[in-house]
Amino acid sequence: MLALTNGKILTMEEQDYEQGTVLVADGKILEVGEMVSIPDDAQVVNVQGNYILPGFIDAHTHVGIAEEIYQIEGDDTNEITDPVTPQLRALDAINPNDLGFKDALLGGVTTVMIAPGSANVIGGLVSVLKVWGKTFSDMVINPEAGLKIAFGENPKRVYGERKKMPHTRMATAAMLRQALIEAETYRNKKEKDRDLKKENLVKVLNGEIPFRAHAHRADDILTAIRIAKEFGVKIIIEHCTEGHKIVDELLNAGISAVVGPSLTSRAKVELGERSFRTPAVLAASGIPVALTTDHPVIPVQYLPLCASLAVKEGMEELDALKALTIVPAKILQLGDRIGSIKKGKDADLVVWDGHPLDIRSKPLRIFINGIEVYNQTTNIVKISHNSSKDKK
């Protein structure tokens, strides 16, 4: 049993605590508050003068499948031999030893969504992982958290250069529609040979998983929403760079947005209006907003910096913190497990030496599933449940 005491607790729930305690047992949060009774056998960690927050969540990354220092050998982001690949699964390419997982801890990030890239009209299934563990099975929370699709420049550039479909935005939309129609036919057949392409699309059609739609420009976002409405499927907009232009349409469609990466250059035309003002506008309008680094586009440890810059551009501080915690947890359909400090949730906790949106602040200690995986004093990142250094 573990007790973090005397810290300023920002719970991301209705009540915060100026000087409170978080009690942890069996990997879960047992109690939180100012008057928590601490059992005699608990390991007590006094964090007076520090902040305690839930671990941050990056709801859109390529950690583990786009390895920075292995740009050829470790790049499994895009299967650019076929524009329609719903049968692929990010989990089959994730390297748990990618340095990006350790980097995440330096920014207080304890959970990441990992997606295939955006070269294909349909890219494959996305996965959600904790950033600590020896193997995939140690880390995975949900191996099938959505199906990646992409609109805009990327698919038309990759395949257009090869004189293949999709060469235009029209073709991207048409290919997605055709794949969904074929999946509907497959679903309705009483007897059928298994087809992994169609099976994963049927999961979308049945409402089991959402589309995770890469879309920057306002017209591409609206195309994505239009197709989702046609087929009655759930959709989340990834990047949403021009979402500030179509706030009413996003609200009316009940859309959640994962915004970013905004700490980049305008590397292509559809990023022409990228701005940290966008998440501020969307959140103020009542649209659920999460922030993303799109690692390795922006190194994942700079996720808190992205929130700080969004605050600088008008986002409310609480909205920015929620965009790193409870909102992405809900977008990932994991709000019952992660994203806030609440009794019964996973004990993913970060002790900060200052307010996490202050660029000078650093994580002092990080706990995932109640186990300390990082300690700034010793600069030790514990890599697995079975690590020889993991004695406490």
TAKA-V673316 format. One record per pair of residues at least 6 apart in sequence whose ideal C-beta (glycine too) atoms are under 8 Angstrom apart, sorted by the first residue. I is the first residue (numbers start at 1). GAP is how many residues later the second one is. D is the distance in Angstrom with one decimal. If there is no record, write none. Layout:
# TAKA-V673316
i & gap & d
I & GAP & D
I & GAP & D
This chain:
# TAKA-V673316
i & gap & d
1 & 22 & 7.1
1 & 23 & 6.8
1 & 24 & 4.8
1 & 29 & 7.6
1 & 38 & 5.9
1 & 40 & 6.3
1 & 41 & 4.2
1 & 42 & 6.8
2 & 21 & 7.4
2 & 22 & 4.2
2 & 23 & 7.6
2 & 40 & 6.5
2 & 41 & 5.1
2 & 43 & 6.9
2 & 345 & 7.6
2 & 365 & 7.4
2 & 368 & 6.2
3 & 18 & 5.7
3 & 19 & 7.3
3 & 20 & 5.2
3 & 21 & 7.4
3 & 33 & 7.4
3 & 35 & 4.7
3 & 39 & 4.6
3 & 40 & 7.0
3 & 41 & 4.9
3 & 42 & 6.9
4 & 17 & 6.6
4 & 18 & 4.6
4 & 20 & 7.5
4 & 41 & 5.2
4 & 43 & 5.5
4 & 48 & 5.8
4 & 345 & 6.6
4 & 347 & 6.7
5 & 15 & 8.0
5 & 16 & 4.6
5 & 33 & 7.2
5 & 39 & 6.0
5 & 40 & 7.0
5 & 41 & 5.5
5 & 42 & 6.8
5 & 43 & 7.7
6 & 13 & 5.5
6 & 14 & 7.9
6 & 15 & 7.4
6 & 40 & 5.5
6 & 41 & 6.1
6 & 42 & 3.9
6 & 43 & 8.0
7 & 12 & 7.3
7 & 13 & 6.7
7 & 14 & 7.9
7 & 15 & 7.6
7 & 40 & 4.0
7 & 41 & 7.0
7 & 43 & 5.2
7 & 44 & 6.4
7 & 45 & 4.1
7 & 344 & 6.6
8 & 8 & 7.5
8 & 9 & 7.1
8 & 10 & 5.8
8 & 11 & 6.8
8 & 12 & 7.7
8 & 42 & 7.2
8 & 43 & 5.1
8 & 44 & 7.0
9 & 7 & 6.0
9 & 8 & 4.3
9 & 11 & 4.5
9 & 13 & 6.5
9 & 23 & 6.5
9 & 42 & 7.8
9 & 43 & 4.7
9 & 44 & 7.9
9 & 332 & 6.2
10 & 6 & 5.3
10 & 41 & 6.3
10 & 42 & 7.3
10 & 43 & 5.0
10 & 311 & 6.7
10 & 331 & 7.9
11 & 6 & 7.4
11 & 21 & 6.6
11 & 43 & 7.6
11 & 329 & 5.7
11 & 330 & 4.2
11 & 331 & 6.7
12 & 41 & 7.5
12 & 42 & 5.8
12 & 309 & 6.8
12 & 310 & 6.0
12 & 313 & 4.6
12 & 314 & 4.5
12 & 327 & 6.4
12 & 328 & 3.9
12 & 329 & 6.9
13 & 313 & 7.9
13 & 327 & 5.1
13 & 328 & 7.0
13 & 329 & 5.5
17 & 15 & 7.3
17 & 16 & 6.3
17 & 17 & 5.2
18 & 16 & 7.7
19 & 15 & 6.5
19 & 29 & 7.6
20 & 12 & 6.6
20 & 13 & 5.7
20 & 14 & 4.8
20 & 16 & 7.3
20 & 32 & 7.8
21 & 10 & 7.4
21 & 11 & 7.2
21 & 12 & 6.8
21 & 13 & 7.4
21 & 15 & 4.1
21 & 17 & 6.7
22 & 7 & 6.3
22 & 9 & 7.6
22 & 10 & 5.1
22 & 14 & 7.9
22 & 30 & 6.0
22 & 319 & 6.1
22 & 325 & 7.7
22 & 327 & 6.3
23 & 6 & 7.4
23 & 7 & 4.5
23 & 8 & 4.3
23 & 9 & 7.3
23 & 13 & 5.4
23 & 15 & 6.7
23 & 19 & 7.1
24 & 6 & 6.2
24 & 323 & 4.3
24 & 325 & 7.5
24 & 343 & 7.2
24 & 346 & 4.5
25 & 345 & 7.3
26 & 344 & 7.0
27 & 319 & 6.6
27 & 320 & 5.7
27 & 342 & 4.1
27 & 343 & 4.2
27 & 344 & 7.4
28 & 316 & 6.2
28 & 317 & 6.8
28 & 318 & 6.5
28 & 319 & 5.8
28 & 342 & 6.9
29 & 312 & 6.2
29 & 313 & 6.4
29 & 314 & 5.7
29 & 315 & 6.6
29 & 316 & 5.2
29 & 317 & 7.6
29 & 318 & 5.2
29 & 320 & 8.0
30 & 313 & 6.8
31 & 6 & 7.9
31 & 312 & 6.2
32 & 309 & 5.3
32 & 310 & 6.9
32 & 311 & 6.5
38 & 6 & 6.4
43 & 349 & 7.1
45 & 306 & 7.9
45 & 320 & 7.2
47 & 304 & 5.0
47 & 317 & 7.5
47 & 318 & 7.6
50 & 301 & 5.2
50 & 302 & 6.1
50 & 303 & 5.8
50 & 304 & 8.0
50 & 314 & 6.2
51 & 300 & 7.2
51 & 301 & 4.3
51 & 302 & 8.0
51 & 303 & 7.0
51 & 304 & 6.2
51 & 305 & 6.6
51 & 310 & 7.9
52 & 289 & 7.1
52 & 297 & 6.0
52 & 298 & 7.3
52 & 299 & 5.6
52 & 300 & 7.7
53 & 55 & 7.2
53 & 268 & 7.5
53 & 272 & 7.2
53 & 288 & 7.4
53 & 296 & 7.5
53 & 297 & 5.4
53 & 299 & 6.5
53 & 303 & 6.1
54 & 271 & 5.1
54 & 272 & 7.7
54 & 284 & 6.9
54 & 285 & 5.9
54 & 286 & 5.3
54 & 287 & 5.3
54 & 291 & 7.9
54 & 294 & 6.1
54 & 295 & 6.7
54 & 296 & 7.4
55 & 53 & 6.5
55 & 54 & 6.8
55 & 55 & 2.8
55 & 56 & 6.3
55 & 270 & 8.0
55 & 283 & 7.1
55 & 293 & 3.6
55 & 294 & 6.7
55 & 295 & 5.5
55 & 311 & 7.1
55 & 313 & 6.8
56 & 51 & 6.7
56 & 52 & 4.9
56 & 53 & 4.6
56 & 54 & 6.6
56 & 55 & 7.8
56 & 247 & 5.8
56 & 248 & 6.8
56 & 268 & 4.4
56 & 269 & 6.4
56 & 294 & 7.3
56 & 300 & 7.9
57 & 52 & 7.1
57 & 53 & 7.3
57 & 54 & 4.5
57 & 55 & 7.3
57 & 56 & 7.9
57 & 233 & 7.4
57 & 267 & 6.5
57 & 268 & 6.4
57 & 271 & 4.1
57 & 272 & 5.9
57 & 275 & 7.2
57 & 281 & 6.6
57 & 282 & 6.3
58 & 46 & 7.3
58 & 51 & 5.5
58 & 53 & 7.5
58 & 54 & 4.9
58 & 55 & 7.0
58 & 233 & 7.9
58 & 234 & 5.7
58 & 235 & 5.8
58 & 237 & 6.8
58 & 242 & 5.7
58 & 245 & 5.3
58 & 270 & 7.4
59 & 54 & 5.0
59 & 199 & 4.8
59 & 231 & 4.4
59 & 233 & 5.8
59 & 269 & 3.8
59 & 272 & 5.6
59 & 273 & 6.1
60 & 53 & 5.7
60 & 55 & 6.2
60 & 152 & 7.6
60 & 178 & 5.4
60 & 179 & 7.9
60 & 198 & 4.8
60 & 200 & 7.5
60 & 230 & 7.8
60 & 232 & 4.0
60 & 234 & 5.9
61 & 39 & 7.6
61 & 51 & 4.7
61 & 52 & 6.4
61 & 53 & 5.8
61 & 54 & 7.3
61 & 231 & 7.0
61 & 232 & 6.6
61 & 233 & 6.6
61 & 234 & 4.2
61 & 239 & 6.0
62 & 15 & 5.5
62 & 52 & 6.5
62 & 53 & 6.6
62 & 55 & 6.7
62 & 232 & 7.2
62 & 233 & 6.2
62 & 234 & 6.6
63 & 31 & 7.9
63 & 35 & 6.1
63 & 37 & 4.0
63 & 38 & 6.1
63 & 41 & 6.8
63 & 49 & 5.2
63 & 51 & 5.7
63 & 68 & 7.5
63 & 232 & 5.3
63 & 233 & 7.8
63 & 237 & 6.1
64 & 29 & 7.6
64 & 30 & 3.9
64 & 31 & 5.1
64 & 32 & 6.8
64 & 34 & 4.4
64 & 36 & 6.4
64 & 37 & 6.8
64 & 50 & 5.8
64 & 65 & 7.7
65 & 10 & 7.7
65 & 11 & 4.7
65 & 12 & 5.5
65 & 25 & 6.0
65 & 28 & 4.5
65 & 29 & 5.7
65 & 30 & 7.5
65 & 49 & 6.3
65 & 51 & 7.3
66 & 8 & 7.4
66 & 9 & 5.8
66 & 10 & 7.6
66 & 11 & 4.7
66 & 51 & 7.5
66 & 229 & 7.8
66 & 230 & 5.5
67 & 6 & 7.7
67 & 7 & 2.9
67 & 8 & 7.0
67 & 28 & 6.3
67 & 31 & 5.0
67 & 32 & 7.5
67 & 33 & 7.3
68 & 6 & 8.0
68 & 31 & 6.8
68 & 32 & 7.0
68 & 228 & 5.0
69 & 30 & 7.1
74 & 21 & 6.6
74 & 24 & 7.2
76 & 17 & 3.6
77 & 39 & 6.3
77 & 40 & 3.8
77 & 42 & 7.9
78 & 38 & 6.7
78 & 39 & 4.0
78 & 40 & 7.7
78 & 41 & 3.8
78 & 42 & 6.7
78 & 45 & 7.2
78 & 80 & 7.5
79 & 6 & 5.2
79 & 9 & 5.9
79 & 37 & 7.5
79 & 40 & 7.9
79 & 41 & 6.8
79 & 44 & 7.8
79 & 45 & 7.5
80 & 39 & 5.1
80 & 40 & 7.4
80 & 78 & 5.6
82 & 38 & 7.3
83 & 36 & 7.9
83 & 37 & 5.0
83 & 38 & 4.8
83 & 39 & 7.7
83 & 72 & 6.1
83 & 75 & 7.8
83 & 76 & 5.4
83 & 81 & 7.3
83 & 82 & 6.8
83 & 83 & 6.2
83 & 92 & 6.4
84 & 36 & 6.7
84 & 37 & 5.6
84 & 38 & 5.0
84 & 91 & 6.0
84 & 95 & 5.5
84 & 113 & 7.3
85 & 31 & 7.9
85 & 35 & 5.4
85 & 37 & 6.0
85 & 38 & 6.4
85 & 39 & 5.7
85 & 112 & 7.6
86 & 36 & 4.6
86 & 38 & 6.5
86 & 39 & 7.8
86 & 61 & 6.0
86 & 93 & 6.9
86 & 110 & 7.8
86 & 111 & 5.1
86 & 112 & 7.8
86 & 114 & 4.4
86 & 115 & 5.2
87 & 37 & 7.2
87 & 109 & 3.7
87 & 110 & 4.7
87 & 112 & 7.8
87 & 113 & 6.2
88 & 28 & 6.1
88 & 35 & 6.8
88 & 36 & 3.0
88 & 37 & 6.9
89 & 35 & 5.9
89 & 36 & 4.5
89 & 38 & 7.3
89 & 54 & 7.0
89 & 55 & 7.3
90 & 24 & 5.0
90 & 25 & 6.0
90 & 26 & 5.5
90 & 34 & 6.2
90 & 35 & 6.3
90 & 36 & 5.5
90 & 37 & 4.9
91 & 23 & 7.9
91 & 34 & 7.5
91 & 36 & 4.5
91 & 45 & 6.3
91 & 49 & 6.9
91 & 52 & 4.8
94 & 20 & 6.0
94 & 33 & 6.9
94 & 35 & 7.2
94 & 42 & 6.1
96 & 37 & 6.4
96 & 38 & 6.7
96 & 39 & 6.0
96 & 40 & 6.0
96 & 42 & 7.7
96 & 43 & 6.3
100 & 195 & 5.8
100 & 196 & 6.7
100 & 199 & 7.8
100 & 200 & 5.8
101 & 30 & 4.6
101 & 31 & 7.1
102 & 29 & 7.9
102 & 279 & 5.2
103 & 192 & 8.0
103 & 196 & 5.9
103 & 197 & 5.6
103 & 198 & 4.7
104 & 6 & 7.4
104 & 8 & 6.3
104 & 27 & 4.3
104 & 191 & 7.9
104 & 196 & 4.7
104 & 197 & 6.4
105 & 26 & 6.3
105 & 27 & 7.3
105 & 196 & 7.8
105 & 258 & 7.1
105 & 261 & 5.5
105 & 268 & 6.7
105 & 269 & 4.8
105 & 276 & 6.1
106 & 195 & 4.1
106 & 256 & 7.9
106 & 257 & 7.1
107 & 193 & 6.4
107 & 194 & 3.5
107 & 195 & 6.2
107 & 196 & 5.1
107 & 197 & 5.5
107 & 198 & 7.9
107 & 256 & 7.6
108 & 195 & 8.0
108 & 196 & 6.4
108 & 242 & 4.2
108 & 244 & 6.9
108 & 248 & 6.3
108 & 255 & 4.7
108 & 258 & 6.8
109 & 22 & 6.3
109 & 191 & 5.7
109 & 192 & 7.0
109 & 194 & 5.5
110 & 20 & 6.1
110 & 21 & 5.9
110 & 22 & 7.5
110 & 228 & 7.8
110 & 238 & 4.4
110 & 240 & 7.1
110 & 256 & 6.9
110 & 258 & 5.3
111 & 17 & 6.6
111 & 18 & 7.1
111 & 19 & 5.7
111 & 20 & 6.9
111 & 30 & 7.0
111 & 218 & 7.9
111 & 221 & 8.0
111 & 223 & 7.9
111 & 227 & 5.7
111 & 237 & 6.9
112 & 16 & 7.3
112 & 17 & 6.0
112 & 19 & 6.0
112 & 183 & 7.6
112 & 188 & 6.9
113 & 13 & 5.8
113 & 14 & 7.3
113 & 15 & 5.1
113 & 32 & 6.3
113 & 33 & 8.0
113 & 215 & 7.8
113 & 219 & 6.1
114 & 12 & 6.4
114 & 13 & 5.1
114 & 14 & 7.5
114 & 15 & 6.3
115 & 8 & 7.2
115 & 11 & 4.1
115 & 31 & 7.9
115 & 33 & 4.9
115 & 97 & 6.3
115 & 123 & 7.8
116 & 7 & 3.7
116 & 8 & 4.3
116 & 10 & 7.2
116 & 32 & 5.1
117 & 6 & 6.3
117 & 37 & 7.8
118 & 30 & 7.4
118 & 32 & 3.9
118 & 36 & 4.4
118 & 37 & 7.3
118 & 96 & 4.1
119 & 31 & 7.3
119 & 35 & 5.7
119 & 36 & 6.4
119 & 39 & 4.4
120 & 30 & 6.4
120 & 35 & 6.3
120 & 38 & 7.9
121 & 28 & 6.4
121 & 29 & 6.3
121 & 34 & 5.3
121 & 45 & 6.2
121 & 51 & 5.3
121 & 54 & 4.8
121 & 55 & 5.5
121 & 58 & 7.6
122 & 25 & 6.8
122 & 26 & 7.2
122 & 27 & 5.3
122 & 54 & 6.8
122 & 57 & 6.1
122 & 79 & 7.7
123 & 25 & 3.9
123 & 26 & 6.9
123 & 27 & 6.3
124 & 23 & 7.3
124 & 24 & 5.9
124 & 76 & 7.9
125 & 18 & 7.4
125 & 19 & 5.0
125 & 20 & 7.7
125 & 21 & 7.2
125 & 22 & 5.8
125 & 23 & 7.5
125 & 75 & 6.1
125 & 84 & 7.7
126 & 18 & 7.9
126 & 19 & 5.2
126 & 20 & 4.8
126 & 21 & 7.4
126 & 22 & 5.6
126 & 86 & 5.7
127 & 13 & 6.4
127 & 15 & 6.7
127 & 16 & 5.0
127 & 17 & 7.2
127 & 18 & 6.2
128 & 12 & 7.4
128 & 13 & 4.6
128 & 14 & 4.5
128 & 17 & 4.7
128 & 204 & 5.5
128 & 206 & 6.7
129 & 7 & 7.5
129 & 10 & 4.3
129 & 11 & 5.4
129 & 12 & 6.4
130 & 8 & 7.9
130 & 9 & 5.0
130 & 10 & 7.9
130 & 11 & 6.5
130 & 218 & 7.3
130 & 238 & 5.4
130 & 239 & 7.1
131 & 8 & 7.2
131 & 237 & 7.4
132 & 6 & 7.8
132 & 7 & 6.9
132 & 236 & 4.7
132 & 241 & 4.6
132 & 250 & 7.3
132 & 251 & 7.4
132 & 252 & 7.7
133 & 6 & 3.8
133 & 250 & 8.0
133 & 251 & 5.8
133 & 252 & 7.1
134 & 249 & 6.4
134 & 250 & 3.2
134 & 251 & 6.9
134 & 252 & 6.3
134 & 253 & 7.9
135 & 249 & 7.8
138 & 246 & 6.4
138 & 247 & 6.3
141 & 193 & 6.3
141 & 196 & 7.2
141 & 197 & 7.7
142 & 190 & 7.2
142 & 191 & 7.7
142 & 192 & 7.0
144 & 56 & 8.0
144 & 59 & 7.3
144 & 65 & 6.0
145 & 64 & 6.8
145 & 187 & 5.9
145 & 188 & 7.2
146 & 63 & 5.2
146 & 64 & 4.9
146 & 65 & 6.7
146 & 66 & 4.1
146 & 90 & 6.9
147 & 53 & 5.9
147 & 54 & 7.2
147 & 56 & 7.3
147 & 57 & 5.4
147 & 62 & 6.0
147 & 63 & 7.6
147 & 64 & 5.7
147 & 65 & 6.7
148 & 63 & 8.0
148 & 64 & 5.0
148 & 66 & 7.0
149 & 27 & 6.2
149 & 62 & 5.2
149 & 63 & 7.1
149 & 64 & 5.2
149 & 65 & 7.0
149 & 75 & 7.5
150 & 22 & 7.6
150 & 63 & 7.3
150 & 64 & 4.0
150 & 65 & 7.7
151 & 18 & 7.1
151 & 21 & 5.9
151 & 22 & 7.6
151 & 62 & 6.6
151 & 63 & 6.5
151 & 64 & 4.5
151 & 69 & 4.0
151 & 70 & 7.8
151 & 72 & 5.9
151 & 73 & 5.6
152 & 17 & 7.2
152 & 20 & 7.9
152 & 62 & 7.1
152 & 63 & 6.0
152 & 64 & 5.6
152 & 65 & 5.9
152 & 68 & 4.5
152 & 118 & 5.3
153 & 63 & 7.8
153 & 115 & 5.7
153 & 116 & 6.7
153 & 117 & 5.3
154 & 60 & 7.1
155 & 11 & 5.2
155 & 17 & 5.2
156 & 10 & 5.4
156 & 11 & 5.9
156 & 12 & 6.0
156 & 13 & 6.5
156 & 15 & 7.4
156 & 16 & 6.4
159 & 6 & 6.3
159 & 7 & 5.7
159 & 8 & 6.7
160 & 6 & 7.2
160 & 7 & 4.0
160 & 8 & 7.7
165 & 6 & 4.7
165 & 10 & 6.3
166 & 6 & 4.3
166 & 8 & 7.8
166 & 9 & 5.8
169 & 50 & 7.9
169 & 51 & 7.1
169 & 54 & 7.2
173 & 50 & 5.6
173 & 54 & 6.4
176 & 51 & 6.0
177 & 50 & 6.4
177 & 53 & 7.5
179 & 18 & 7.6
179 & 22 & 6.1
180 & 21 & 6.2
180 & 24 & 7.8
180 & 25 & 6.9
180 & 47 & 7.7
180 & 51 & 5.2
180 & 53 & 7.9
182 & 16 & 6.3
182 & 19 & 7.9
183 & 15 & 4.7
183 & 18 & 3.5
183 & 19 & 5.3
183 & 21 & 7.8
183 & 22 & 5.9
184 & 21 & 6.3
184 & 47 & 7.8
186 & 6 & 6.2
186 & 9 & 6.2
186 & 12 & 4.0
186 & 13 & 7.8
186 & 16 & 6.5
187 & 11 & 7.7
187 & 15 & 4.8
187 & 18 & 6.2
187 & 19 & 7.6
203 & 6 & 4.9
204 & 6 & 7.1
204 & 7 & 6.0
204 & 29 & 5.1
204 & 30 & 7.6
205 & 26 & 6.6
205 & 27 & 7.8
205 & 28 & 6.2
207 & 26 & 7.1
207 & 27 & 6.2
209 & 25 & 7.7
210 & 23 & 7.2
210 & 24 & 3.7
210 & 25 & 5.8
210 & 26 & 5.4
211 & 13 & 7.5
211 & 17 & 6.4
211 & 22 & 6.1
211 & 23 & 6.8
211 & 24 & 4.4
211 & 25 & 7.1
212 & 23 & 8.0
212 & 24 & 5.4
212 & 26 & 5.6
213 & 8 & 7.9
213 & 11 & 4.2
213 & 15 & 7.8
213 & 22 & 5.5
213 & 23 & 6.8
213 & 24 & 5.6
213 & 25 & 6.1
214 & 24 & 4.9
214 & 25 & 6.2
215 & 6 & 4.5
215 & 8 & 7.6
215 & 9 & 5.0
215 & 22 & 5.6
215 & 23 & 6.9
215 & 24 & 6.4
215 & 25 & 7.0
216 & 23 & 5.0
216 & 24 & 7.6
216 & 25 & 4.0
216 & 26 & 6.5
216 & 54 & 4.0
216 & 55 & 6.3
216 & 58 & 7.8
217 & 24 & 7.1
217 & 25 & 5.3
217 & 53 & 4.7
218 & 24 & 4.1
218 & 25 & 7.5
218 & 27 & 4.5
218 & 28 & 5.0
220 & 50 & 7.4
221 & 16 & 5.7
221 & 19 & 6.5
221 & 21 & 6.9
221 & 22 & 6.5
221 & 25 & 6.4
221 & 29 & 7.6
222 & 24 & 6.5
222 & 27 & 6.4
224 & 11 & 6.1
224 & 13 & 6.6
225 & 10 & 6.7
225 & 12 & 7.9
225 & 24 & 7.0
225 & 25 & 7.9
225 & 28 & 4.9
225 & 30 & 6.6
228 & 6 & 7.2
228 & 7 & 3.9
228 & 25 & 7.8
229 & 24 & 7.2
235 & 20 & 7.0
236 & 19 & 7.3
236 & 20 & 5.2
236 & 21 & 7.5
236 & 22 & 6.6
236 & 95 & 6.1
237 & 6 & 6.9
237 & 13 & 7.6
237 & 18 & 5.7
237 & 19 & 7.4
237 & 20 & 4.9
237 & 21 & 7.2
238 & 20 & 5.1
238 & 54 & 7.7
239 & 19 & 7.2
239 & 20 & 6.9
239 & 21 & 6.8
239 & 22 & 7.9
239 & 53 & 7.9
239 & 55 & 7.7
240 & 10 & 8.0
240 & 17 & 4.0
240 & 18 & 7.1
240 & 19 & 5.1
240 & 38 & 7.0
240 & 42 & 7.3
241 & 18 & 7.8
241 & 29 & 6.7
241 & 30 & 6.1
241 & 32 & 6.3
241 & 33 & 5.0
241 & 37 & 6.7
242 & 28 & 8.0
242 & 31 & 5.6
242 & 36 & 7.8
243 & 7 & 6.1
243 & 14 & 5.5
243 & 16 & 6.9
243 & 35 & 5.8
243 & 38 & 7.7
243 & 39 & 5.5
243 & 44 & 7.6
244 & 29 & 8.0
244 & 31 & 7.8
244 & 33 & 6.8
244 & 34 & 4.8
244 & 37 & 4.3
244 & 38 & 6.7
245 & 28 & 7.9
247 & 34 & 6.6
247 & 35 & 6.7
247 & 38 & 4.8
247 & 40 & 7.0
250 & 7 & 6.9
250 & 32 & 7.2
250 & 35 & 7.9
250 & 37 & 5.4
251 & 34 & 6.4
251 & 35 & 6.6
251 & 36 & 6.2
255 & 32 & 6.8
256 & 31 & 7.1
256 & 32 & 4.1
256 & 33 & 7.6
256 & 34 & 7.5
256 & 71 & 7.8
256 & 74 & 7.9
256 & 75 & 4.9
257 & 22 & 7.9
257 & 25 & 5.7
257 & 30 & 6.0
257 & 31 & 7.1
257 & 32 & 5.5
257 & 33 & 7.4
258 & 31 & 7.9
258 & 32 & 4.7
258 & 33 & 7.6
258 & 34 & 5.1
258 & 70 & 7.2
258 & 73 & 6.7
259 & 19 & 5.7
259 & 20 & 4.5
259 & 23 & 6.8
259 & 30 & 5.8
259 & 31 & 7.1
259 & 32 & 5.9
259 & 33 & 6.9
259 & 64 & 7.9
260 & 19 & 7.9
260 & 31 & 5.5
260 & 32 & 4.1
260 & 33 & 6.4
260 & 34 & 6.0
260 & 38 & 7.4
260 & 46 & 6.1
261 & 31 & 6.3
261 & 32 & 5.6
261 & 33 & 4.0
261 & 36 & 4.6
261 & 37 & 4.6
261 & 45 & 7.6
262 & 12 & 5.5
262 & 13 & 6.6
262 & 14 & 5.0
262 & 16 & 7.3
262 & 17 & 7.8
262 & 44 & 6.4
262 & 47 & 7.2
262 & 48 & 7.7
263 & 30 & 7.7
263 & 35 & 5.0
263 & 39 & 6.7
263 & 42 & 7.0
263 & 43 & 5.8
263 & 46 & 6.8
264 & 7 & 7.2
264 & 10 & 7.1
264 & 33 & 6.1
264 & 34 & 6.5
265 & 6 & 7.9
266 & 6 & 5.6
266 & 8 & 6.4
275 & 38 & 6.9
276 & 30 & 7.4
276 & 33 & 4.6
276 & 34 & 4.7
276 & 36 & 6.9
276 & 37 & 4.1
276 & 39 & 7.6
277 & 36 & 4.5
277 & 37 & 6.2
279 & 10 & 4.9
279 & 12 & 6.2
279 & 31 & 4.9
279 & 36 & 5.6
279 & 40 & 8.0
279 & 41 & 7.8
279 & 44 & 6.4
280 & 30 & 5.9
280 & 33 & 5.5
280 & 34 & 4.0
280 & 35 & 3.7
280 & 36 & 7.8
280 & 39 & 7.8
281 & 33 & 7.8
282 & 7 & 4.9
283 & 6 & 4.6
283 & 32 & 5.9
283 & 33 & 7.0
283 & 36 & 4.2
283 & 40 & 6.9
284 & 30 & 7.8
284 & 31 & 7.8
284 & 32 & 7.3
284 & 35 & 7.6
288 & 39 & 5.2
288 & 42 & 6.8
288 & 43 & 6.4
289 & 30 & 7.2
289 & 34 & 5.2
289 & 38 & 6.3
290 & 33 & 5.3
290 & 34 & 7.6
290 & 37 & 5.1
290 & 38 & 3.7
290 & 41 & 5.5
291 & 12 & 6.6
291 & 15 & 5.1
291 & 16 & 5.7
291 & 19 & 6.6
291 & 29 & 7.5
291 & 32 & 4.6
291 & 33 & 6.2
291 & 37 & 8.0
292 & 11 & 7.7
292 & 14 & 7.8
293 & 6 & 6.8
293 & 7 & 5.1
293 & 9 & 6.1
293 & 10 & 5.2
293 & 13 & 6.4
298 & 8 & 7.0
303 & 21 & 6.3
304 & 20 & 6.9
304 & 52 & 5.2
304 & 53 & 6.3
304 & 57 & 7.8
305 & 54 & 6.4
307 & 8 & 7.7
307 & 13 & 4.1
307 & 14 & 6.8
307 & 16 & 6.3
307 & 17 & 5.5
307 & 50 & 5.8
308 & 12 & 7.5
308 & 49 & 4.6
308 & 50 & 7.5
308 & 51 & 6.1
310 & 10 & 5.3
310 & 13 & 7.4
311 & 6 & 5.5
311 & 9 & 5.0
311 & 46 & 6.1
315 & 8 & 7.7
317 & 40 & 6.5
320 & 37 & 6.5
321 & 35 & 7.5
321 & 36 & 7.1
325 & 14 & 4.8
325 & 15 & 6.3
326 & 9 & 6.6
326 & 13 & 4.0
326 & 14 & 4.9
327 & 12 & 7.6
328 & 11 & 6.9
329 & 6 & 4.6
329 & 8 & 7.4
329 & 9 & 4.9
329 & 10 & 2.6
329 & 11 & 7.3
330 & 9 & 7.0
336 & 9 & 7.4
337 & 8 & 5.9
337 & 9 & 5.2
338 & 7 & 6.5
338 & 8 & 5.3
338 & 10 & 5.8
339 & 6 & 7.7
341 & 8 & 7.0
346 & 22 & 7.9
346 & 23 & 5.9
347 & 20 & 5.8
347 & 21 & 7.9
347 & 22 & 6.2
347 & 23 & 3.8
348 & 19 & 6.8
348 & 20 & 5.3
348 & 21 & 7.0
349 & 17 & 7.5
349 & 18 & 4.6
350 & 6 & 7.7
350 & 13 & 5.1
350 & 15 & 7.6
350 & 16 & 5.2
350 & 17 & 7.7
351 & 12 & 6.8
351 & 13 & 4.7
351 & 14 & 4.4
351 & 15 & 7.5
352 & 9 & 5.2
352 & 10 & 7.1
352 & 11 & 5.8
352 & 12 & 6.7
353 & 8 & 5.8
353 & 9 & 5.6
353 & 10 & 7.9
353 & 11 & 5.3
353 & 23 & 7.9
354 & 6 & 6.2
354 & 7 & 3.7
354 & 8 & 7.9
355 & 6 & 5.9
362 & 14 & 6.4
363 & 11 & 6.6
363 & 13 & 6.7
364 & 11 & 7.6
364 & 12 & 4.8
364 & 13 & 7.6
365 & 7 & 6.1
365 & 9 & 6.7
365 & 10 & 5.4
365 & 11 & 7.0
366 & 6 & 7.1
366 & 7 & 5.5
366 & 8 & 3.9
366 & 9 & 8.0
367 & 6 & 6.8
371 & 11 & 7.5
371 & 14 & 7.2
371 & 19 & 7.0
372 & 10 & 7.1
372 & 20 & 6.5
373 & 8 & 6.6
373 & 9 & 4.8
374 & 6 & 7.1
374 & 7 & 5.4
374 & 8 & 7.3
380 & 9 & 5.9
382 & 7 & 5.5
382 & 8 & 4.9
384 & 6 & 7.5
